[in-house]
């Protein structure tokens, strides 16, 4: 199974990327999120998910600019009635943060705004994905942090997660701490977060 492909970006359209890796061109179906990240680059690393096409029984390779987007794709396709094409449409219409927020807020109208997603499908997405998102399943440490990228916060989040705290609770605590002390060290963040958790 292929996890990722690195190489020269030969072709890039809003729906497809071709990456040349040692003379082999890998054609990958992509979302608009991935297109936006790759646009203007000469080379790239793309994370791969192979999906079976139910129409003709062939395999289709989907490419993602981040592991986080790939994990969301996997979660969406785990929802009953949601195929790879629908998952790609969701990820092309909503950013990862918008999708998570819509599911956590049970914003069915927001999910229904995606082409091809009806009321029942949107409700199923909320029902089947909300717990996974609350637990932070598959998300990389720090992915749910809404603040600017912060290496100390990422390291503190990883340490707190290893202590058994959930990602949403960790992120909430770290955000509150960083508002009052944006330059806090890893140790300061962990100590302050432990008092809040």
N, C-alpha and C positions, 0 to 999 in steps of 0.2 A: 504494500500500500504506500502511495506517495503522500508524504506529509507537506512538503513545500518544494517549490522549484525556484531557483535563482538563475538569472541570465539576462541576456540582452532582450529588450522589449522591441520586437520586430513589428507587430501590428497592435494598434489599440483603437477600439471603437467603444461606444457607450455600452455595448453588450458582450464584447469579446476582446480577449488579449491573447497574443501569440508570443511566447517566450522561447528564445533560442538558448538551449543549454547544451553545449558541446556538439553543435551541429544537428541537434534534434529540436524541431519546433513543436512546442506543446500549446495546443489551442484550448483555451479555458473560457467558459461562460462566466461573465462577471456582472456585478450590480453597478449602479451609478455611484454608490459610495466608493467602491474600489476604483472605478474609472477616475473619479475626482482625485484620488490619492496618486494614481499612476500617471495621470495626464502631465506631459512635459518631461517625463523621466526617460533616460536612455536604457536603464537597466532596472530590474526590480526583483524582489523576493515575494512570491505569491504562495499563500497557503491553499492547499488543494482538498476538495471534498468530492469523492466520486459518488454519483447517484445513478440508480437504474432508471432508464426511461421506460415507463410502463407501456407506452404506445407500441414500441418496436423491440423492446428487450435489450437495447444497447445501453452502454454506460456513457454517461456525460460527466466531464470533469468541470467543476465549478472552482473559480479562483477567488481568493479574498486577500485584501491588502493587510488584514490583521487577523490574528488568531481569534480575537474577540468577535469579529464579524462572522467568522466561520462557525464559532460556537452558537451564535444566535441563529444562523442558518440551520444548524443541526436541531436546535430547540424548536424552531418553527416547523420544520419537516416532521418532527415527532408528534405534532398536533394532528389528530385524526382529520382526514380530509384535506390536509395541506401538503401539496407536492413541492418539488424543487422549483418549478416555474413560479408558483405563488410566493414561495419564500424569497426568491430573487426579486419579485415585484415589491414585496414588503420592504426589503433592504434597499431598494432603489428609491422608494417613496419616503422612507423615514430613516433618520440617523439612528445609530445604536441607542443613544441617549433618549431620543424621542420615542422609540419603540418601548424601551424599558419603562419610561415615565407613563406612557399610555396604558401599558399593562398594569403597572402598579396602581395607577389612579382609576383603573377599570373604565377607561375612556373609550367605550365601544364606538362612539361617533368618529373618533380620530382613526381608529383601526379600519372602520368602514370606509373612510375616505380613500383608502388604497384600492386601486382598480382590481376588480375581481374578488374582493372580500365583502361578503354579505354580513347581515346581522348575526346569523347563527354561527358563522365561522369566527367572527370577531369575538363573540361571547365565549366560544370554545377556546380561543387563544388565551383570553384572560383567565378562564377556569384552569386550563392545563399548564400555563406558563407562569402564573403569578408566584406560586410557591418556589419554583426553580429560581426565579429572579430575586425573590426575597432572600433565599439562601445564598445567592451569588454563584450558583452552579455554573462552572465553566469559565466564569469571568476571571481575568487575570487580576492579581492584587492591584488595587488602586484604580481599576477601570471605572468603578462607580463613584470615585471622588469627583466632585463637580468643580473643584478649584483648579488652578494652574498646575501643570506637571511639577512635582516636587519629589526629588529622590528620597529625602528623609521621610516623607509621608508614606511613600511606597514601601520603604524598608520597614517602617513601623507597622504598617497595615499587614505585611507578610508575617511579622513576628507575632502580632496579636491574633492573627488567624491561626497560627500554629498553637497558640494557647487555647484555642477552642471557641473564640468569639466569632460571631457571624459577620460577613462582609458589610451588610447594610448598617449594623450597629457600630462597627469599627469606623466606617466612612463618616457616619453622622458625628461621632465623637471627635474624629480628627478634623473635620471641617470646622467644628465649633472652636477647637483649640487653635487652629491656624488663623481664624478670624482675629483672635486676640494676640497671637504670637506667631506671625508668619515665618519667622526665622528660627523656629524651635528646632533643636537637634533631635536625632532619632530617640535618644534616651529621654529627653524632656517630653516628647510626644507620647512615648509608651507609658511613662509614669503618669502623665496627666490623663491619658485615655483610660488607664486602669482605674483611676478614681471615678470616672464617669460610667464605666461599663459594669 
